[in-house]
Amino acid sequence: MRLMKMLTANTTLSVDEMAERLGMSRRTIYRYIDTFREAGFVIKKSGDHIRIDKESPHFKDISQLVHFTEEEAIILKRAIENIDEGNLLKQNLKRKLYSVYENRTLADTIVKGGNAANIHSLIEAIEDRTCVVLHNYRSSHTGSTSDRTVEPFAFTTNYVQVWCFDTSDNTNKLFSTSRIGRVEQLDRKWEHAEEHRIGYTDVFRISGQRRHRIALEMGVMAHNLLIEEFPLAERDVEPCGDNRWRLSTDIADMKGAGRFVIGLLNDIRIVESEELKTYVREYIAMYGTI
């Protein structure tokens, strides 16, 4: 079932990568794929990627099976750990959750609501290596709405965003799928495939092509808010004294970490990153504290 879920949305994983994620051999993966084909599923191959075609029977049912993002899994794990040890359901819940979380099969396959048509158009464009026009895209940076001609090549978890090569300025960018009015597929192949690069997404949910190392020393309030608002940060936090904690992590951009620091200036000290210090000083000079 885990392999089947992967195959319903696969545009980026090779057979070797699927085998590694599932702890299987290549031979086992191919044997399962042959079984799916014999059962009536339409199997398509594009380059190194194999997927179950959306015209297959029960495709919609399979593609919408519930998975968790890594962040959702961590939140659920905490909630389960708070259940009384005497509750017989606790171990069952933990086993089911960890089977998803530990195998990193973390939500490639959920498409819901009115956005489904756009997602499917983007999946087909990625599979066919063709360009699309994102009609009436609402930019959060400029506040404007425009049409963007792009080469889509990868999704973030749960299809929340799509990585595209923007042909207007020849850069790789993330576009939020919820802000796309309509996707128009063009009869034009990618021209910049060798320049496609998936960026890094940091614990503050900011994505970009670069990584910047930062270290923050936090008190109780900042530490608690960090873990509550950004659960993935917990793995990069260590105690460093009496009621003090240190976050050492890479960030993609100063915005996420900077806003967090500015909102808790009295409880956070920037230990590492002159760039982050500069961002905070300039933000405060321009807008004041949050």
Stockholm file with secondary structure:
# STOCKHOLM 1.0

chainA/1-290         MRLMKMLTANTTLSVDEMAERLGMSRRTIYRYIDTFREAGFVIKKSGDHIRIDKESPHFKDISQLVHFTEEEAIILKRAIENIDEGNLLKQNLKRKLYSVYENRTLADTIVKGGNAANIHSLIEAIEDRTCVVLHNYRSSHTGSTSDRTVEPFAFTTNYVQVWCFDTSDNTNKLFSTSRIGRVEQLDRKWEHAEEHRIGYTDVFRISGQRRHRIALEMGVMAHNLLIEEFPLAERDVEPCGDNRWRLSTDIADMKGAGRFVIGLLNDIRIVESEELKTYVREYIAMYGTI
#=GR chainA/1-290 SS CHHHHHHTSCSSCBHHHHHHHHTCCHHHHHHHHHHHHHTTCCEEEETTEEEECTTSTTHHHHHTCCCCCHHHHHHHHHHHHTSCTTCTHHHHHHHHHHHHHTTTCCCSCCCCGGGHHHHHHHHHHHHHTEEEEEEEEECTTTCCEEEEEEEEEEECGGGSEEEEEETTTTEEEEEEGGGCSEEEEEEEECSCGGGCCCCEECTTSCEESCCEEEEEEECHHHHHHHHHHCGGGGGGEEEEETTEEEEEEEESCHHHHHHHHHTTGGGEEEEECHHHHHHHHHHHHHHCCC
#=GC SS_cons         CHHHHHHTSCSSCBHHHHHHHHTCCHHHHHHHHHHHHHTTCCEEEETTEEEECTTSTTHHHHHTCCCCCHHHHHHHHHHHHTSCTTCTHHHHHHHHHHHHHTTTCCCSCCCCGGGHHHHHHHHHHHHHTEEEEEEEEECTTTCCEEEEEEEEEEECGGGSEEEEEETTTTEEEEEEGGGCSEEEEEEEECSCGGGCCCCEECTTSCEESCCEEEEEEECHHHHHHHHHHCGGGGGGEEEEETTEEEEEEEESCHHHHHHHHHTTGGGEEEEECHHHHHHHHHHHHHHCCC
//
